Protein backbone atom coordinates (compact mmCIF):
# COMPACT_ATOMS: atom_id res chain seq x y z
CA UNK A 1 0.00 0.00 0.00
CA UNK A 2 1.35 3.41 -0.95
CA UNK A 3 1.47 5.76 2.01
CA UNK A 4 -0.35 9.03 1.34
CA UNK A 5 -2.32 7.81 -1.69
CA UNK A 6 -6.09 8.19 -1.16
CA UNK A 7 -8.06 5.11 -2.20
CA UNK A 8 -11.73 5.24 -3.18
CA UNK A 9 -13.86 2.88 -1.11
CA UNK A 10 -15.69 1.93 -4.30
CA UNK A 11 -12.38 0.56 -5.64
CA UNK A 12 -10.83 -1.06 -2.55
CA UNK A 13 -11.48 -1.36 1.17
CA UNK A 14 -8.82 -1.93 3.85
CA UNK A 15 -7.90 -5.60 4.27
CA UNK A 16 -9.22 -7.29 7.39
CA UNK A 17 -7.43 -9.96 9.41
CA UNK A 18 -8.92 -13.32 10.39
CA UNK A 19 -10.62 -11.69 13.41
CA UNK A 20 -12.29 -9.06 11.21
CA UNK A 21 -10.07 -6.07 12.08
CA UNK A 22 -8.43 -3.77 9.55
CA UNK A 23 -5.39 -1.64 10.29
CA UNK A 24 -6.06 1.89 11.52
CA UNK A 25 -6.36 4.22 8.51
CA UNK A 26 -7.08 7.86 7.76
CA UNK A 27 -10.65 8.12 6.45
CA UNK A 28 -12.55 10.99 4.86
CA UNK A 29 -15.92 11.66 3.27
CA UNK A 30 -18.28 14.40 2.05
CA UNK A 31 -17.88 16.45 5.26
CA UNK A 32 -14.16 16.83 4.41
CA UNK A 33 -13.06 15.66 7.86
CA UNK A 34 -10.08 13.34 8.24
CA UNK A 35 -10.38 10.84 11.09
CA UNK A 36 -8.46 7.81 12.28
CA UNK A 37 -10.78 4.87 11.73
CA UNK A 38 -10.71 1.11 11.22
CA UNK A 39 -13.06 -1.57 10.02
CA UNK A 40 -14.44 -4.43 12.07
CA UNK A 41 -16.30 -7.22 10.29
CA UNK A 42 -17.01 -5.05 7.25
CA UNK A 43 -18.21 -1.92 9.07
CA UNK A 44 -16.39 1.26 10.02
CA UNK A 45 -15.76 1.50 13.78
CA UNK A 46 -16.57 5.23 13.77
CA UNK A 47 -19.82 5.59 11.87
CA UNK A 48 -19.30 8.05 9.05
CA UNK A 49 -19.83 8.23 5.30
CA UNK A 50 -16.31 7.14 4.29
CA UNK A 51 -15.57 7.68 0.60
CA UNK A 52 -11.75 7.51 0.68
CA UNK A 53 -9.05 6.12 2.96
CA UNK A 54 -5.26 5.96 3.18
CA UNK A 55 -2.59 4.51 5.43
CA UNK A 56 -1.24 6.98 8.01
CA UNK A 57 2.40 8.07 7.73
CA UNK A 58 5.10 6.13 9.53
CA UNK A 59 6.50 7.27 12.85
CA UNK A 60 9.70 9.32 12.79
CA UNK A 61 12.70 7.06 12.28
CA UNK A 62 13.91 7.32 15.89
CA UNK A 63 10.57 5.96 17.18
CA UNK A 64 10.25 2.96 14.84
CA UNK A 65 10.71 -0.54 16.20
CA UNK A 66 12.91 -1.52 13.27
CA UNK A 67 15.84 0.60 14.54
Secondary structure, 3 states (H helix, E strand, C coil): CCCCCCEECCCCCCCECCCCEECCEEEEECCCCEEEECEECCEECCCCCEEEEEECCCCCHHHCCCC
